[in-house]
Structure formats: C-alpha cells, structure tokens
C-alpha cells in the first residue's frame, strides 16, 4: 500500500479577502497534489484559514460586527475562490473549530506539564514580563535587530508603541543546535536550496524565546490558555498547529510512534508544506520545527518546505495597504479558471518572483492554449472526420512485417519519433513503452509545462510537414498508410498530452478526452487520468472520435 503524500499550504489570514497571491499558492499545491494522484500516489491535501488575532478583532470592531461573523464572511470568499479555480482539497482547516481548539489546548497543557525535575518549572513554557517596542501591524515585540541603519524601525512594522506586559514564552534558543544539525543533515529540508541557506543563516542568529500569549485585557479573540484563563494563545501555537490538528493528531500522547495510524500514514517523511518566502523565517523555518521537536516528532517526520516567491505589480509586492491587489474573481469571470491556472503556473518559476500582467495572461493564453492545444485538437478531429469518417486507423498489419514495404514502416517510426513518443513493434507482438518528458520534481511546474508545449509544437509542425490533405488525395497503399500514421499520431499525442496537462488544466484535459471519446464513463472524474496511461498506442484501431468543439476560443484584445 503506497504511503500517503501529505501536501499542505499556509492557511490564509481572514483579515481581508483573497488576492492573486493566495490563488497562486493554492493552484501550485493543487497541481502538485493532482500530479501525485496521476502517478498513483495516495494524497492528503490540506488547506484552510487562520481566523484569530488582534488584526481580525480590530477589523471586526471597525466593521461593527462580532469577530466570528466577520471571519465567516471572509472565509466563504476563500471557499468560493477555490471552487472556481478547481482546487480540490481533502480537508479544510478553520482555526475557530472545536476540533482544532482541543488539539491546541492539549499541546499547550502537555508542554506546560513537562517539568524540569531539578527546578520544578515547565521544561518548555515559562511566564515573564517584557518591556519594549511593539509592532501593532505584526503583533510582536521588536528588538534592536529589527532597526534599520538609521536606528529606526522601518515602515514594514507599521505603528510602533512602547509596551510593558507579562506573557508566556516558549523556549526556542536552547534548541538552536538541534535545528542547525537537522538543516545540515537534510539537504532538501527547504526548496529551493538558496532558501535553505537563508534559513540556516537566520538560525545562526537565533537568540531569545517566543512569546506565545496575549492578555485577554487587550485581545480576547483567540484560544484560551488551558493553564491560565487570563490569556489567549498568540498566533504561533494556534495557526501553525493546524497542519497536524486537521490531520488527526492526538495531543494526549506525545510519542509520535504512538499516534493514531491514520495520522502517521499522513504525516511522514513525505509531508510537503507550501509557503510564501515571507513566512519562512522565523515562523515555518524556526518556530514550527522546534515546536514539532518539543512534541517528540523524530527528524524524519519533519515536513519539507517548498517556498514560493511573490506575484508583484509593477515591481512592488501586492498588498491591501498599497491598494495594488489583483482580484482573481474578476480574472476568472473574464478568462476562465483554466486560463488563470495556466498563467499562474507557467509564468513564474517556483521560488522566484514575477510581475503580474493581464496582457501577458492573454498573450500566453492565445499562443499556448488557443494556438498550440486548441488548434491542434480542432485540426486533427476535422481531418479524421473528413478523411476517415471519424475513425482513426492504427497503421499495423502485413505492411509492418513485409520487406517490400519497409519504407512505410520507416515513415511511421519517423512520425512517432518526431512527436517525442515512439513505440517499437516486435514480431512477437511485444512493445516497448515510451517515456514522455515531464518535469514536476523538484516541483518545477513551469518546466513541465515547457516540455509539454515542446511535444505540441512538434505535433503542429508535423501537420504542416506531412500535409495530410495531400496524402488523402493519393490512391496508392503507401499514401493510405502514411495518412493513417499521421492522423493516428496526432490523435494519440492529444490523448497523452491531455493526461500530462491534467494537473494544470483539469477542465481542458476533460475537454480533450470528451472530444476524443476516450474514457467517457469517467467523465468529470479525476481518476480518468493516470500517468500509467501516458503510453503510446492506447487508442485502438478503428476508434471513433467526436466532433471538434472550440476548447480555447481566442481572446481578442
């Protein structure tokens, strides 16, 4: 039985509606999840929303509604967007749920109860008074490390005020050496590798501990500390814990090996967390692994972090405060979900940044989808209908083994090689499978898309070089064999390409299969596609294809 491949994303903060950056992260996760299902892996894909915090409480007060009502409305916008974008997840996390609350409080109580035998104090959590400068925007105390060269705190921290208050702290600094050792021993702990270097440099500078509480006197929209009713848990043990609380983690038993089998099947060495570059340090790269280490998770059960870049606008990061947000709902309404999914995955390299451009979206759509995919599908099915009465004929029979007709066999082989897919025919009927060039590892979706486009380019070139309309005029057997070879090769290429693009363009892949009349009984279902079926020669001799329907109508400026 295959291990479950656990994919999870950073949960979205419900202080404001979703923007294009949220859409990119979830589509990236969805594509990786679909690709693993395509390979036959068992997948558990988790995403959701972070609903607590001071900013939510303030925004709700400004809107004149209770925080629970405020986050419910914003949460629904995220749910609606993922549905429109065909993002298919297995579990949905909401940090206000009772299920999550029980896990968070159970973990906190357990760590509080773990006492140092020599002092009698908690091994992991302690209470202390802190005085210093506090960022209202980031909801954290600042140190001199956050000051700029001029000695001032930068604009990214927003409003700064001096505060003095008592809170609970989680011991981080004493586990610095363990974290450095883990990073050094696991070379792919963070992808891309330059982000791992960035994380290690940050860990080297680690000092001090993590404040994990806020007094109820100024924040009551949060999960109450189980050992002190006057405080609520601050974001870290709340938001970060969702990754395990919704995967079936039981806080009553700290030993990972004794966790429920369902949880251990999901959360293992194959766990992948997809996050933005702005939350690698310190939250997911420092706080989270040390939290898991405190919960006795072994090193091999630490999640791998895939860190993506930002979608910018005119070189500047999109943000609500800057007023340069791109609304994904508007783009889906104008161009469709597949067009947006394709642009987001093809235009940016995983780990890098990119500038969003609606003009580029239209250009990529017309060039790659309308011209390359849609046009090939339309031309192929039109020619099969016109020249072969909607039936494709695989060029096999006596001609394959007849020494007098080796020229036609060579021609058929030449066609298959041109398209990047070739299957040798043995005299005893055995076949050699082909391997299509597709690159999703290490999660480089744009490279995979480039390889698929290369196959389509070769197929479109074949149409022009082979000129089926000329072959159809020939009355000799050789012309007939060549015509069969070309039209079969084009139809089979479309079938295989539909499988390969299905993680990125699920609706379009179904559209290609529908028009090819292939696996009709599984129409609309993800199990319709399997990487094992991306083997040349699956379409049978005499298979009847459907009529062409515009798959990607051109967008006119």
C-alpha positions in Angstrom: 0.0 0.0 0.0 1.5 3.4 -1.0 2.4 5.9 1.6 0.2 9.0 1.7 1.8 12.1 0.2 0.7 14.9 2.6 0.5 18.3 0.9 -0.5 21.4 2.9 -0.3 25.1 2.4 0.0 28.1 4.7 -3.5 28.9 5.9 -4.9 32.2 4.7 -5.5 35.0 7.2 -9.1 36.1 7.2 -8.4 39.8 7.8 -9.1 40.6 4.2 -10.4 38.8 1.0 -8.2 36.7 -1.2 -6.0 38.1 -3.9 -3.9 36.7 -6.7 -1.0 35.7 -4.4 -3.4 33.4 -2.5 -4.6 32.0 -5.8 -1.1 31.1 -6.9 -0.2 29.2 -3.8 -3.3 27.1 -3.8 -3.2 26.3 -7.5 0.5 25.3 -7.1 -0.4 23.0 -4.3 -3.4 21.6 -6.3 -1.2 20.9 -9.3 1.4 19.0 -7.2 -1.4 17.1 -5.5 -3.0 16.2 -8.8 0.3 15.1 -10.2 0.9 12.7 -7.4 -2.6 11.3 -7.8 -1.8 11.0 -11.5 1.3 8.9 -10.6 -0.9 6.7 -8.4 0.2 8.1 -5.0 -2.3 8.4 -2.2 -2.7 12.1 -1.4 -3.9 14.1 1.6 -4.2 17.8 0.7 -5.0 20.2 3.5 -5.6 23.9 3.3 -7.8 26.4 5.2 -7.9 29.7 7.0 -6.4 31.4 10.1 -9.2 33.2 11.8 -7.8 34.5 15.1 -5.7 37.5 16.1 -5.7 41.1 17.0 -6.0 42.5 13.4 -9.1 40.4 12.9 -10.5 41.7 16.2 -9.8 45.3 15.2 -11.2 44.9 11.7 -14.4 43.3 13.0 -14.8 46.2 15.5 -14.3 48.7 12.7 -16.9 46.9 10.6 -19.3 46.8 13.6 -19.7 43.0 13.7 -18.6 40.3 16.0 -15.2 38.6 15.0 -17.0 35.3 14.4 -19.3 36.9 11.9 -16.5 38.9 10.3 -14.3 35.8 9.6 -17.2 33.7 8.4 -17.8 36.2 5.6 -14.2 36.3 4.6 -13.8 32.5 4.9 -16.6 32.0 2.5 -14.8 34.1 -0.1 -11.8 31.8 0.1 -14.0 28.7 -0.2 -15.8 30.2 -3.2 -12.5 31.0 -4.9 -11.0 27.5 -4.5 -14.2 26.0 -6.0 -14.0 28.4 -9.0 -10.3 27.5 -9.5 -10.9 23.8 -9.4 -8.7 23.5 -6.3 -9.5 20.1 -4.8 -8.5 19.5 -1.2 -9.2 16.6 1.1 -9.5 18.6 4.4 -10.4 22.1 5.2 -8.9 23.8 8.3 -10.6 26.6 10.3 -8.8 27.6 13.4 -12.1 28.5 15.2 -13.2 24.9 15.1 -13.6 23.0 18.3 -11.5 20.2 16.9 -8.6 22.5 16.4 -9.1 24.2 19.8 -8.9 20.9 21.6 -5.6 20.0 19.9 -4.0 23.4 20.6 -5.0 23.4 24.2 -3.9 19.8 24.6 -0.5 20.5 23.2 0.0 23.6 25.4 -1.1 21.8 28.5 1.2 18.9 27.8 4.2 21.2 27.3 3.3 23.1 30.4 3.1 19.9 32.4 6.6 18.7 31.3 8.6 19.8 34.4 12.3 20.1 34.9 13.0 17.7 37.8 15.6 20.0 39.3 13.6 23.2 39.4 10.1 22.0 39.1 9.4 24.6 36.4 8.0 23.8 33.0 10.6 22.5 30.6 9.1 24.3 27.6 7.0 27.2 28.8 7.6 30.0 31.3 6.0 33.3 32.3 7.9 36.6 32.2 7.5 40.3 32.0 8.6 42.1 28.9 9.0 45.8 28.1 9.9 47.2 24.7 8.7 48.4 21.4 5.7 46.7 19.9 4.6 46.5 16.3 0.8 46.7 16.1 0.7 45.6 12.5 2.9 42.5 13.0 1.6 41.9 16.6 5.0 41.3 18.1 7.7 42.9 20.3 10.7 44.2 18.3 14.4 44.1 19.2 17.3 46.1 18.0 17.8 43.6 15.2 14.7 45.0 13.6 16.0 48.5 13.5 17.4 49.9 10.2 20.8 51.5 9.7 19.4 54.8 10.9 18.3 53.2 14.2 14.6 53.5 13.4 12.1 50.7 12.8 11.1 50.5 9.1 7.6 51.2 7.6 7.0 47.4 7.3 6.4 47.3 11.0 3.6 49.9 10.9 2.6 51.6 14.1 5.1 51.2 16.9 4.4 51.7 20.5 6.2 51.1 23.8 4.6 48.3 25.9 5.2 46.5 29.2 3.3 43.4 29.9 3.5 39.9 31.3 3.2 36.9 28.9 4.1 33.2 28.5 7.1 32.2 26.5 8.1 29.1 24.6 11.8 28.1 24.9 13.5 28.4 21.5 17.1 29.3 21.9 18.1 26.2 23.8 17.2 24.1 20.7 19.2 26.2 18.2 22.0 23.5 17.9 19.4 20.8 17.2 17.8 22.8 14.4 21.2 23.6 12.8 22.1 19.9 12.9 18.7 19.0 11.3 19.2 21.5 8.5 22.8 20.3 7.9 21.8 16.7 7.8 18.8 17.1 5.4 19.9 18.9 2.3 16.4 19.2 0.9 14.7 20.4 4.0 13.8 23.6 2.1 13.2 24.0 -1.6 14.8 25.9 -3.5 18.2 25.3 -1.9 19.0 29.0 -1.6 16.1 29.3 0.8 17.7 26.6 2.9 20.9 28.7 3.1 18.8 31.7 4.0 17.1 29.7 6.8 20.4 28.4 8.2 21.8 31.9 8.4 18.8 33.0 10.3 19.0 30.1 12.8 22.7 31.0 13.4 21.4 34.4 14.7 18.7 32.9 16.9 18.5 34.2 20.4 15.7 34.7 22.9 12.4 32.8 23.2 9.0 33.0 21.6 6.1 34.9 23.2 3.0 32.6 22.8 0.3 34.5 24.7 -1.6 37.8 24.8 -3.5 39.0 27.9 -7.3 39.0 27.5 -7.4 42.6 28.6 -6.3 43.6 25.1 -7.1 40.5 23.0 -9.9 38.1 23.6 -10.4 36.7 20.1 -8.2 33.6 20.4 -7.9 30.2 22.0 -7.7 30.4 25.8 -4.6 29.1 27.5 -5.6 25.9 29.4 -3.4 26.7 32.4 -4.2 30.4 32.7 -7.7 31.8 31.8 -6.5 35.4 31.7 -4.6 34.8 28.5 -5.2 33.6 25.0 -2.8 31.8 22.7 -0.9 34.0 20.3 -0.8 33.0 16.6 2.1 30.5 16.6 0.7 27.6 18.6 -2.7 28.3 17.0 -2.1 28.8 13.3 0.9 26.5 12.9 -0.7 23.7 14.8 -3.5 23.4 12.1 -1.1 21.3 10.0 -1.4 18.4 12.4 -4.7 19.1 14.2 -6.6 18.5 11.0 -4.5 15.5 10.0 -5.7 13.5 13.0 -3.1 14.4 15.7 -3.9 13.3 19.2 -2.3 15.6 21.8 -2.8 13.2 24.7 0.2 11.1 23.7 3.4 12.9 22.9 5.2 10.0 21.4 4.9 10.2 17.6 5.2 6.4 17.3 2.0 6.0 19.4 0.0 8.5 17.3 -3.1 7.0 15.5 -2.1 5.1 12.4 -4.2 7.4 10.2 -2.1 10.4 11.4 1.2 8.6 10.9 0.2 7.5 7.4 -0.5 11.1 6.5 2.3 12.9 8.4 5.6 11.3 7.5 8.8 11.9 5.5 6.6 12.7 2.5 4.9 15.7 4.1 5.2 18.9 2.0 4.3 22.3 3.2 4.0 25.1 0.6 4.6 28.6 2.0 5.5 32.1 0.8 9.0 33.4 1.2 7.9 36.0 3.7 6.9 33.4 6.3 9.9 31.0 6.1 11.8 33.0 8.7 11.0 32.8 11.5 7.6 31.1 11.6 7.8 28.0 9.5 11.6 27.6 9.4 12.4 28.1 13.1 9.3 28.1 15.3 7.5 25.2 13.6 10.3 22.6 13.6 11.2 23.4 17.2 7.5 23.1 18.2 7.4 19.6 16.5 10.7 18.7 18.2 9.1 19.6 21.5 6.3 17.3 20.7 8.8 14.4 20.2 8.5 14.3 16.4 11.6 12.5 15.0 13.8 14.3 12.5 12.5 12.1 9.7 8.9 13.3 10.3 9.8 17.0 9.9 8.0 18.5 6.9 9.8 19.6 3.7 9.2 23.2 3.0 8.5 24.4 -0.6 9.0 28.2 -0.6 7.5 30.2 -3.4 8.0 33.8 -4.4 5.6 36.7 -4.8 3.4 38.0 -7.6 4.3 41.7 -7.8 2.6 44.5 -9.7 5.0 46.9 -11.4 7.8 45.5 -9.3 6.1 46.2 -6.0 4.6 43.5 -3.7 0.8 43.3 -3.8 -0.8 44.4 -0.6 -4.1 45.7 0.7 -2.5 48.7 2.3 -0.7 49.7 -1.0 -4.0 49.3 -2.9 -2.4 47.2 -5.7 -4.4 44.0 -5.2 -5.4 41.9 -8.3 -8.8 40.3 -7.8 -8.8 36.6 -9.0 -12.6 36.5 -9.2 -12.6 39.2 -11.9 -9.9 37.3 -13.9 -11.8 34.0 -13.7 -15.0 35.8 -14.9 -13.2 37.3 -17.9 -11.0 34.4 -19.0 -12.0 31.2 -17.1 -10.3 29.1 -14.4 -8.0 27.2 -16.7 -6.6 30.4 -18.3 -5.7 31.8 -14.9 -4.3 28.4 -13.6 -2.2 28.1 -16.7 -0.8 31.7 -16.5 0.0 31.4 -12.7 1.9 28.2 -13.2 3.7 28.9 -16.5 4.8 32.5 -15.9 6.7 32.1 -12.7 9.5 29.7 -11.6 8.9 28.1 -8.3 10.9 30.1 -5.7 11.2 33.2 -7.8 9.1 36.4 -8.1 7.1 37.6 -11.2 5.3 40.7 -12.2 1.6 40.1 -12.9 0.4 41.3 -16.3 -3.1 40.8 -17.6 -1.7 41.5 -21.1 0.8 38.6 -20.6 -2.1 36.4 -19.5 -3.9 37.0 -22.8 -0.7 36.5 -24.8 0.1 33.2 -23.1 -3.5 32.0 -23.4 -3.7 32.7 -27.2 -0.2 31.4 -28.0 0.0 28.3 -25.9 -3.6 27.3 -25.3 -5.7 28.6 -28.2 -3.0 28.1 -30.9 -1.0 25.2 -29.7 -3.5 23.0 -27.9 -6.9 24.1 -29.2 -5.9 24.5 -32.8 -4.2 21.1 -32.9 -7.3 19.4 -31.5 -9.6 21.2 -33.9 -7.5 20.4 -37.0 -6.9 16.8 -36.0 -10.5 15.9 -35.4 -11.6 17.8 -38.5 -9.2 15.8 -40.7 -10.1 12.5 -39.1 -13.8 13.3 -39.8 -13.1 14.4 -43.4 -10.7 11.8 -44.5 -11.5 8.8 -42.3 -15.2 9.1 -41.3 -14.3 10.0 -37.7 -12.3 6.7 -37.3 -8.6 6.5 -36.6 -6.7 3.6 -38.0 -3.6 2.4 -36.4 -1.1 1.5 -39.2 -0.5 -2.1 -38.4 -0.9 -5.3 -40.3 1.1 -7.1 -43.0 2.8 -3.9 -44.1 4.7 -3.8 -40.7 6.5 -7.0 -41.5 6.5 -7.1 -45.2 10.1 -6.5 -46.5 8.6 -4.9 -49.7 7.0 -2.1 -47.6 9.9 -1.1 -45.3 9.6 2.5 -46.5 6.2 2.9 -45.0 7.3 1.4 -41.7 10.2 3.8 -41.5 7.9 6.6 -42.2 5.6 5.6 -39.3 8.5 5.4 -37.0 9.8 8.7 -38.1 6.4 10.3 -37.3 6.4 8.9 -33.8 10.0 10.0 -33.1 9.2 13.5 -34.3 6.4 13.8 -31.8 8.6 12.7 -29.0 6.8 9.4 -28.5 7.9 6.1 -30.1 6.8 2.5 -29.7 8.8 -0.3 -31.3 6.7 -3.1 -32.8 8.1 -6.6 -32.3 7.3 -9.5 -34.5 6.1 -11.5 -31.4 3.7 -8.6 -30.5 5.6 -7.2 -27.6 6.0 -3.5 -27.2 8.4 -1.1 -25.7 6.7 1.7 -23.6 7.7 5.3 -24.1 8.5 7.9 -21.6 7.2 11.4 -22.1 9.4 14.3 -20.9 7.6 15.8 -17.9 9.3 17.6 -15.0 7.4 18.2 -11.8 10.3 17.4 -9.5 11.5 19.2 -7.6 8.1 20.8 -8.1 9.1 22.8 -11.2 5.7 23.1 -12.8 6.7 25.7 -15.4 9.4 23.4 -16.7 6.9 20.6 -17.1 4.6 22.9 -19.0 7.5 23.8 -21.3 8.2 20.2 -22.1 4.5 19.6 -22.9 4.5 22.6 -25.2 7.5 21.1 -27.0 5.5 18.0 -27.7 2.6 20.1 -29.0 5.0 22.2 -31.2 6.4 19.1 -32.8 2.8 17.8 -33.5 1.8 21.1 -35.0 4.9 21.1 -37.2 4.1 17.5 -38.3 0.7 18.7 -39.6 2.5 21.2 -41.9 5.3 18.9 -43.0 3.2 15.7 -43.6 0.3 17.6 -45.2 -2.5 15.1 -44.6 -4.7 16.9 -47.1 -2.2 15.9 -49.8 -1.9 12.3 -48.6 -5.7 12.0 -48.7 -5.6 12.6 -52.5 -3.2 9.6 -53.0 -4.9 6.4 -54.2 -2.0 4.1 -53.5 -1.5 2.0 -50.4 1.6 3.9 -49.3 -0.3 7.2 -49.2 -3.1 5.5 -47.2 -0.6 4.1 -44.7 1.1 7.4 -44.3 -2.3 9.2 -43.8 -3.3 6.6 -41.1 0.1 7.1 -39.4 -0.2 10.9 -39.3 -3.7 11.1 -38.1 -3.2 8.3 -35.5 0.0 10.0 -34.3 -1.8 13.3 -33.9 -4.8 11.8 -32.1 -2.6 9.8 -29.8 -0.5 12.8 -29.0 -3.6 14.7 -27.9 -4.7 11.8 -25.7 -1.3 11.7 -23.9 -1.0 15.5 -23.7 -4.4 15.6 -22.0 -3.1 13.3 -19.3 0.1 15.3 -18.9 -1.6 18.7 -18.6 -4.5 17.4 -16.4 -2.8 18.6 -13.2 -2.5 22.2 -14.5 -5.7 22.3 -16.7 -8.2 19.7 -15.4 -11.2 21.1 -17.3 -9.3 21.3 -20.6 -8.0 17.8 -20.1 -11.5 16.5 -19.7 -12.5 18.5 -22.8 -9.8 16.8 -24.9 -10.9 13.3 -23.7 -14.5 14.2 -24.3 -13.8 15.1 -27.9 -11.6 12.0 -28.4 -14.5 10.0 -26.9 -12.0 8.4 -24.5 -12.9 7.0 -21.1 -16.4 8.6 -21.4 -17.6 6.6 -18.4 -15.3 8.6 -16.1 -16.2 12.0 -17.5 -15.5 14.8 -15.0 -13.7 12.5 -12.5 -10.0 12.9 -11.6 -9.4 9.1 -11.9 -10.0 9.5 -15.6 -6.3 10.4 -15.9 -3.4 8.2 -15.0 0.3 8.6 -15.8 0.4 4.9 -16.5 -1.9 5.5 -19.4 0.6 8.0 -21.0 2.0 5.2 -23.0 2.0 5.3 -26.8 -0.6 3.2 -28.6 -3.5 3.0 -26.3 -6.1 4.3 -28.8 -7.3 1.1 -30.6 -7.5 0.6 -34.3 -10.9 1.9 -35.6 -11.6 4.1 -32.5 -14.3 6.6 -33.3 -13.5 10.2 -32.2 -16.0 13.0 -31.7 -16.6 16.3 -33.5 -14.3 19.3 -32.7 -15.6 21.9 -30.3 -13.5 25.1 -29.7 -11.6 24.3 -26.5 -9.8 27.6 -26.1 -11.5 30.3 -28.2 -9.1 33.1 -28.9 -9.2 36.2 -26.7 -9.4 39.3 -28.9 -7.9 42.4 -27.4 
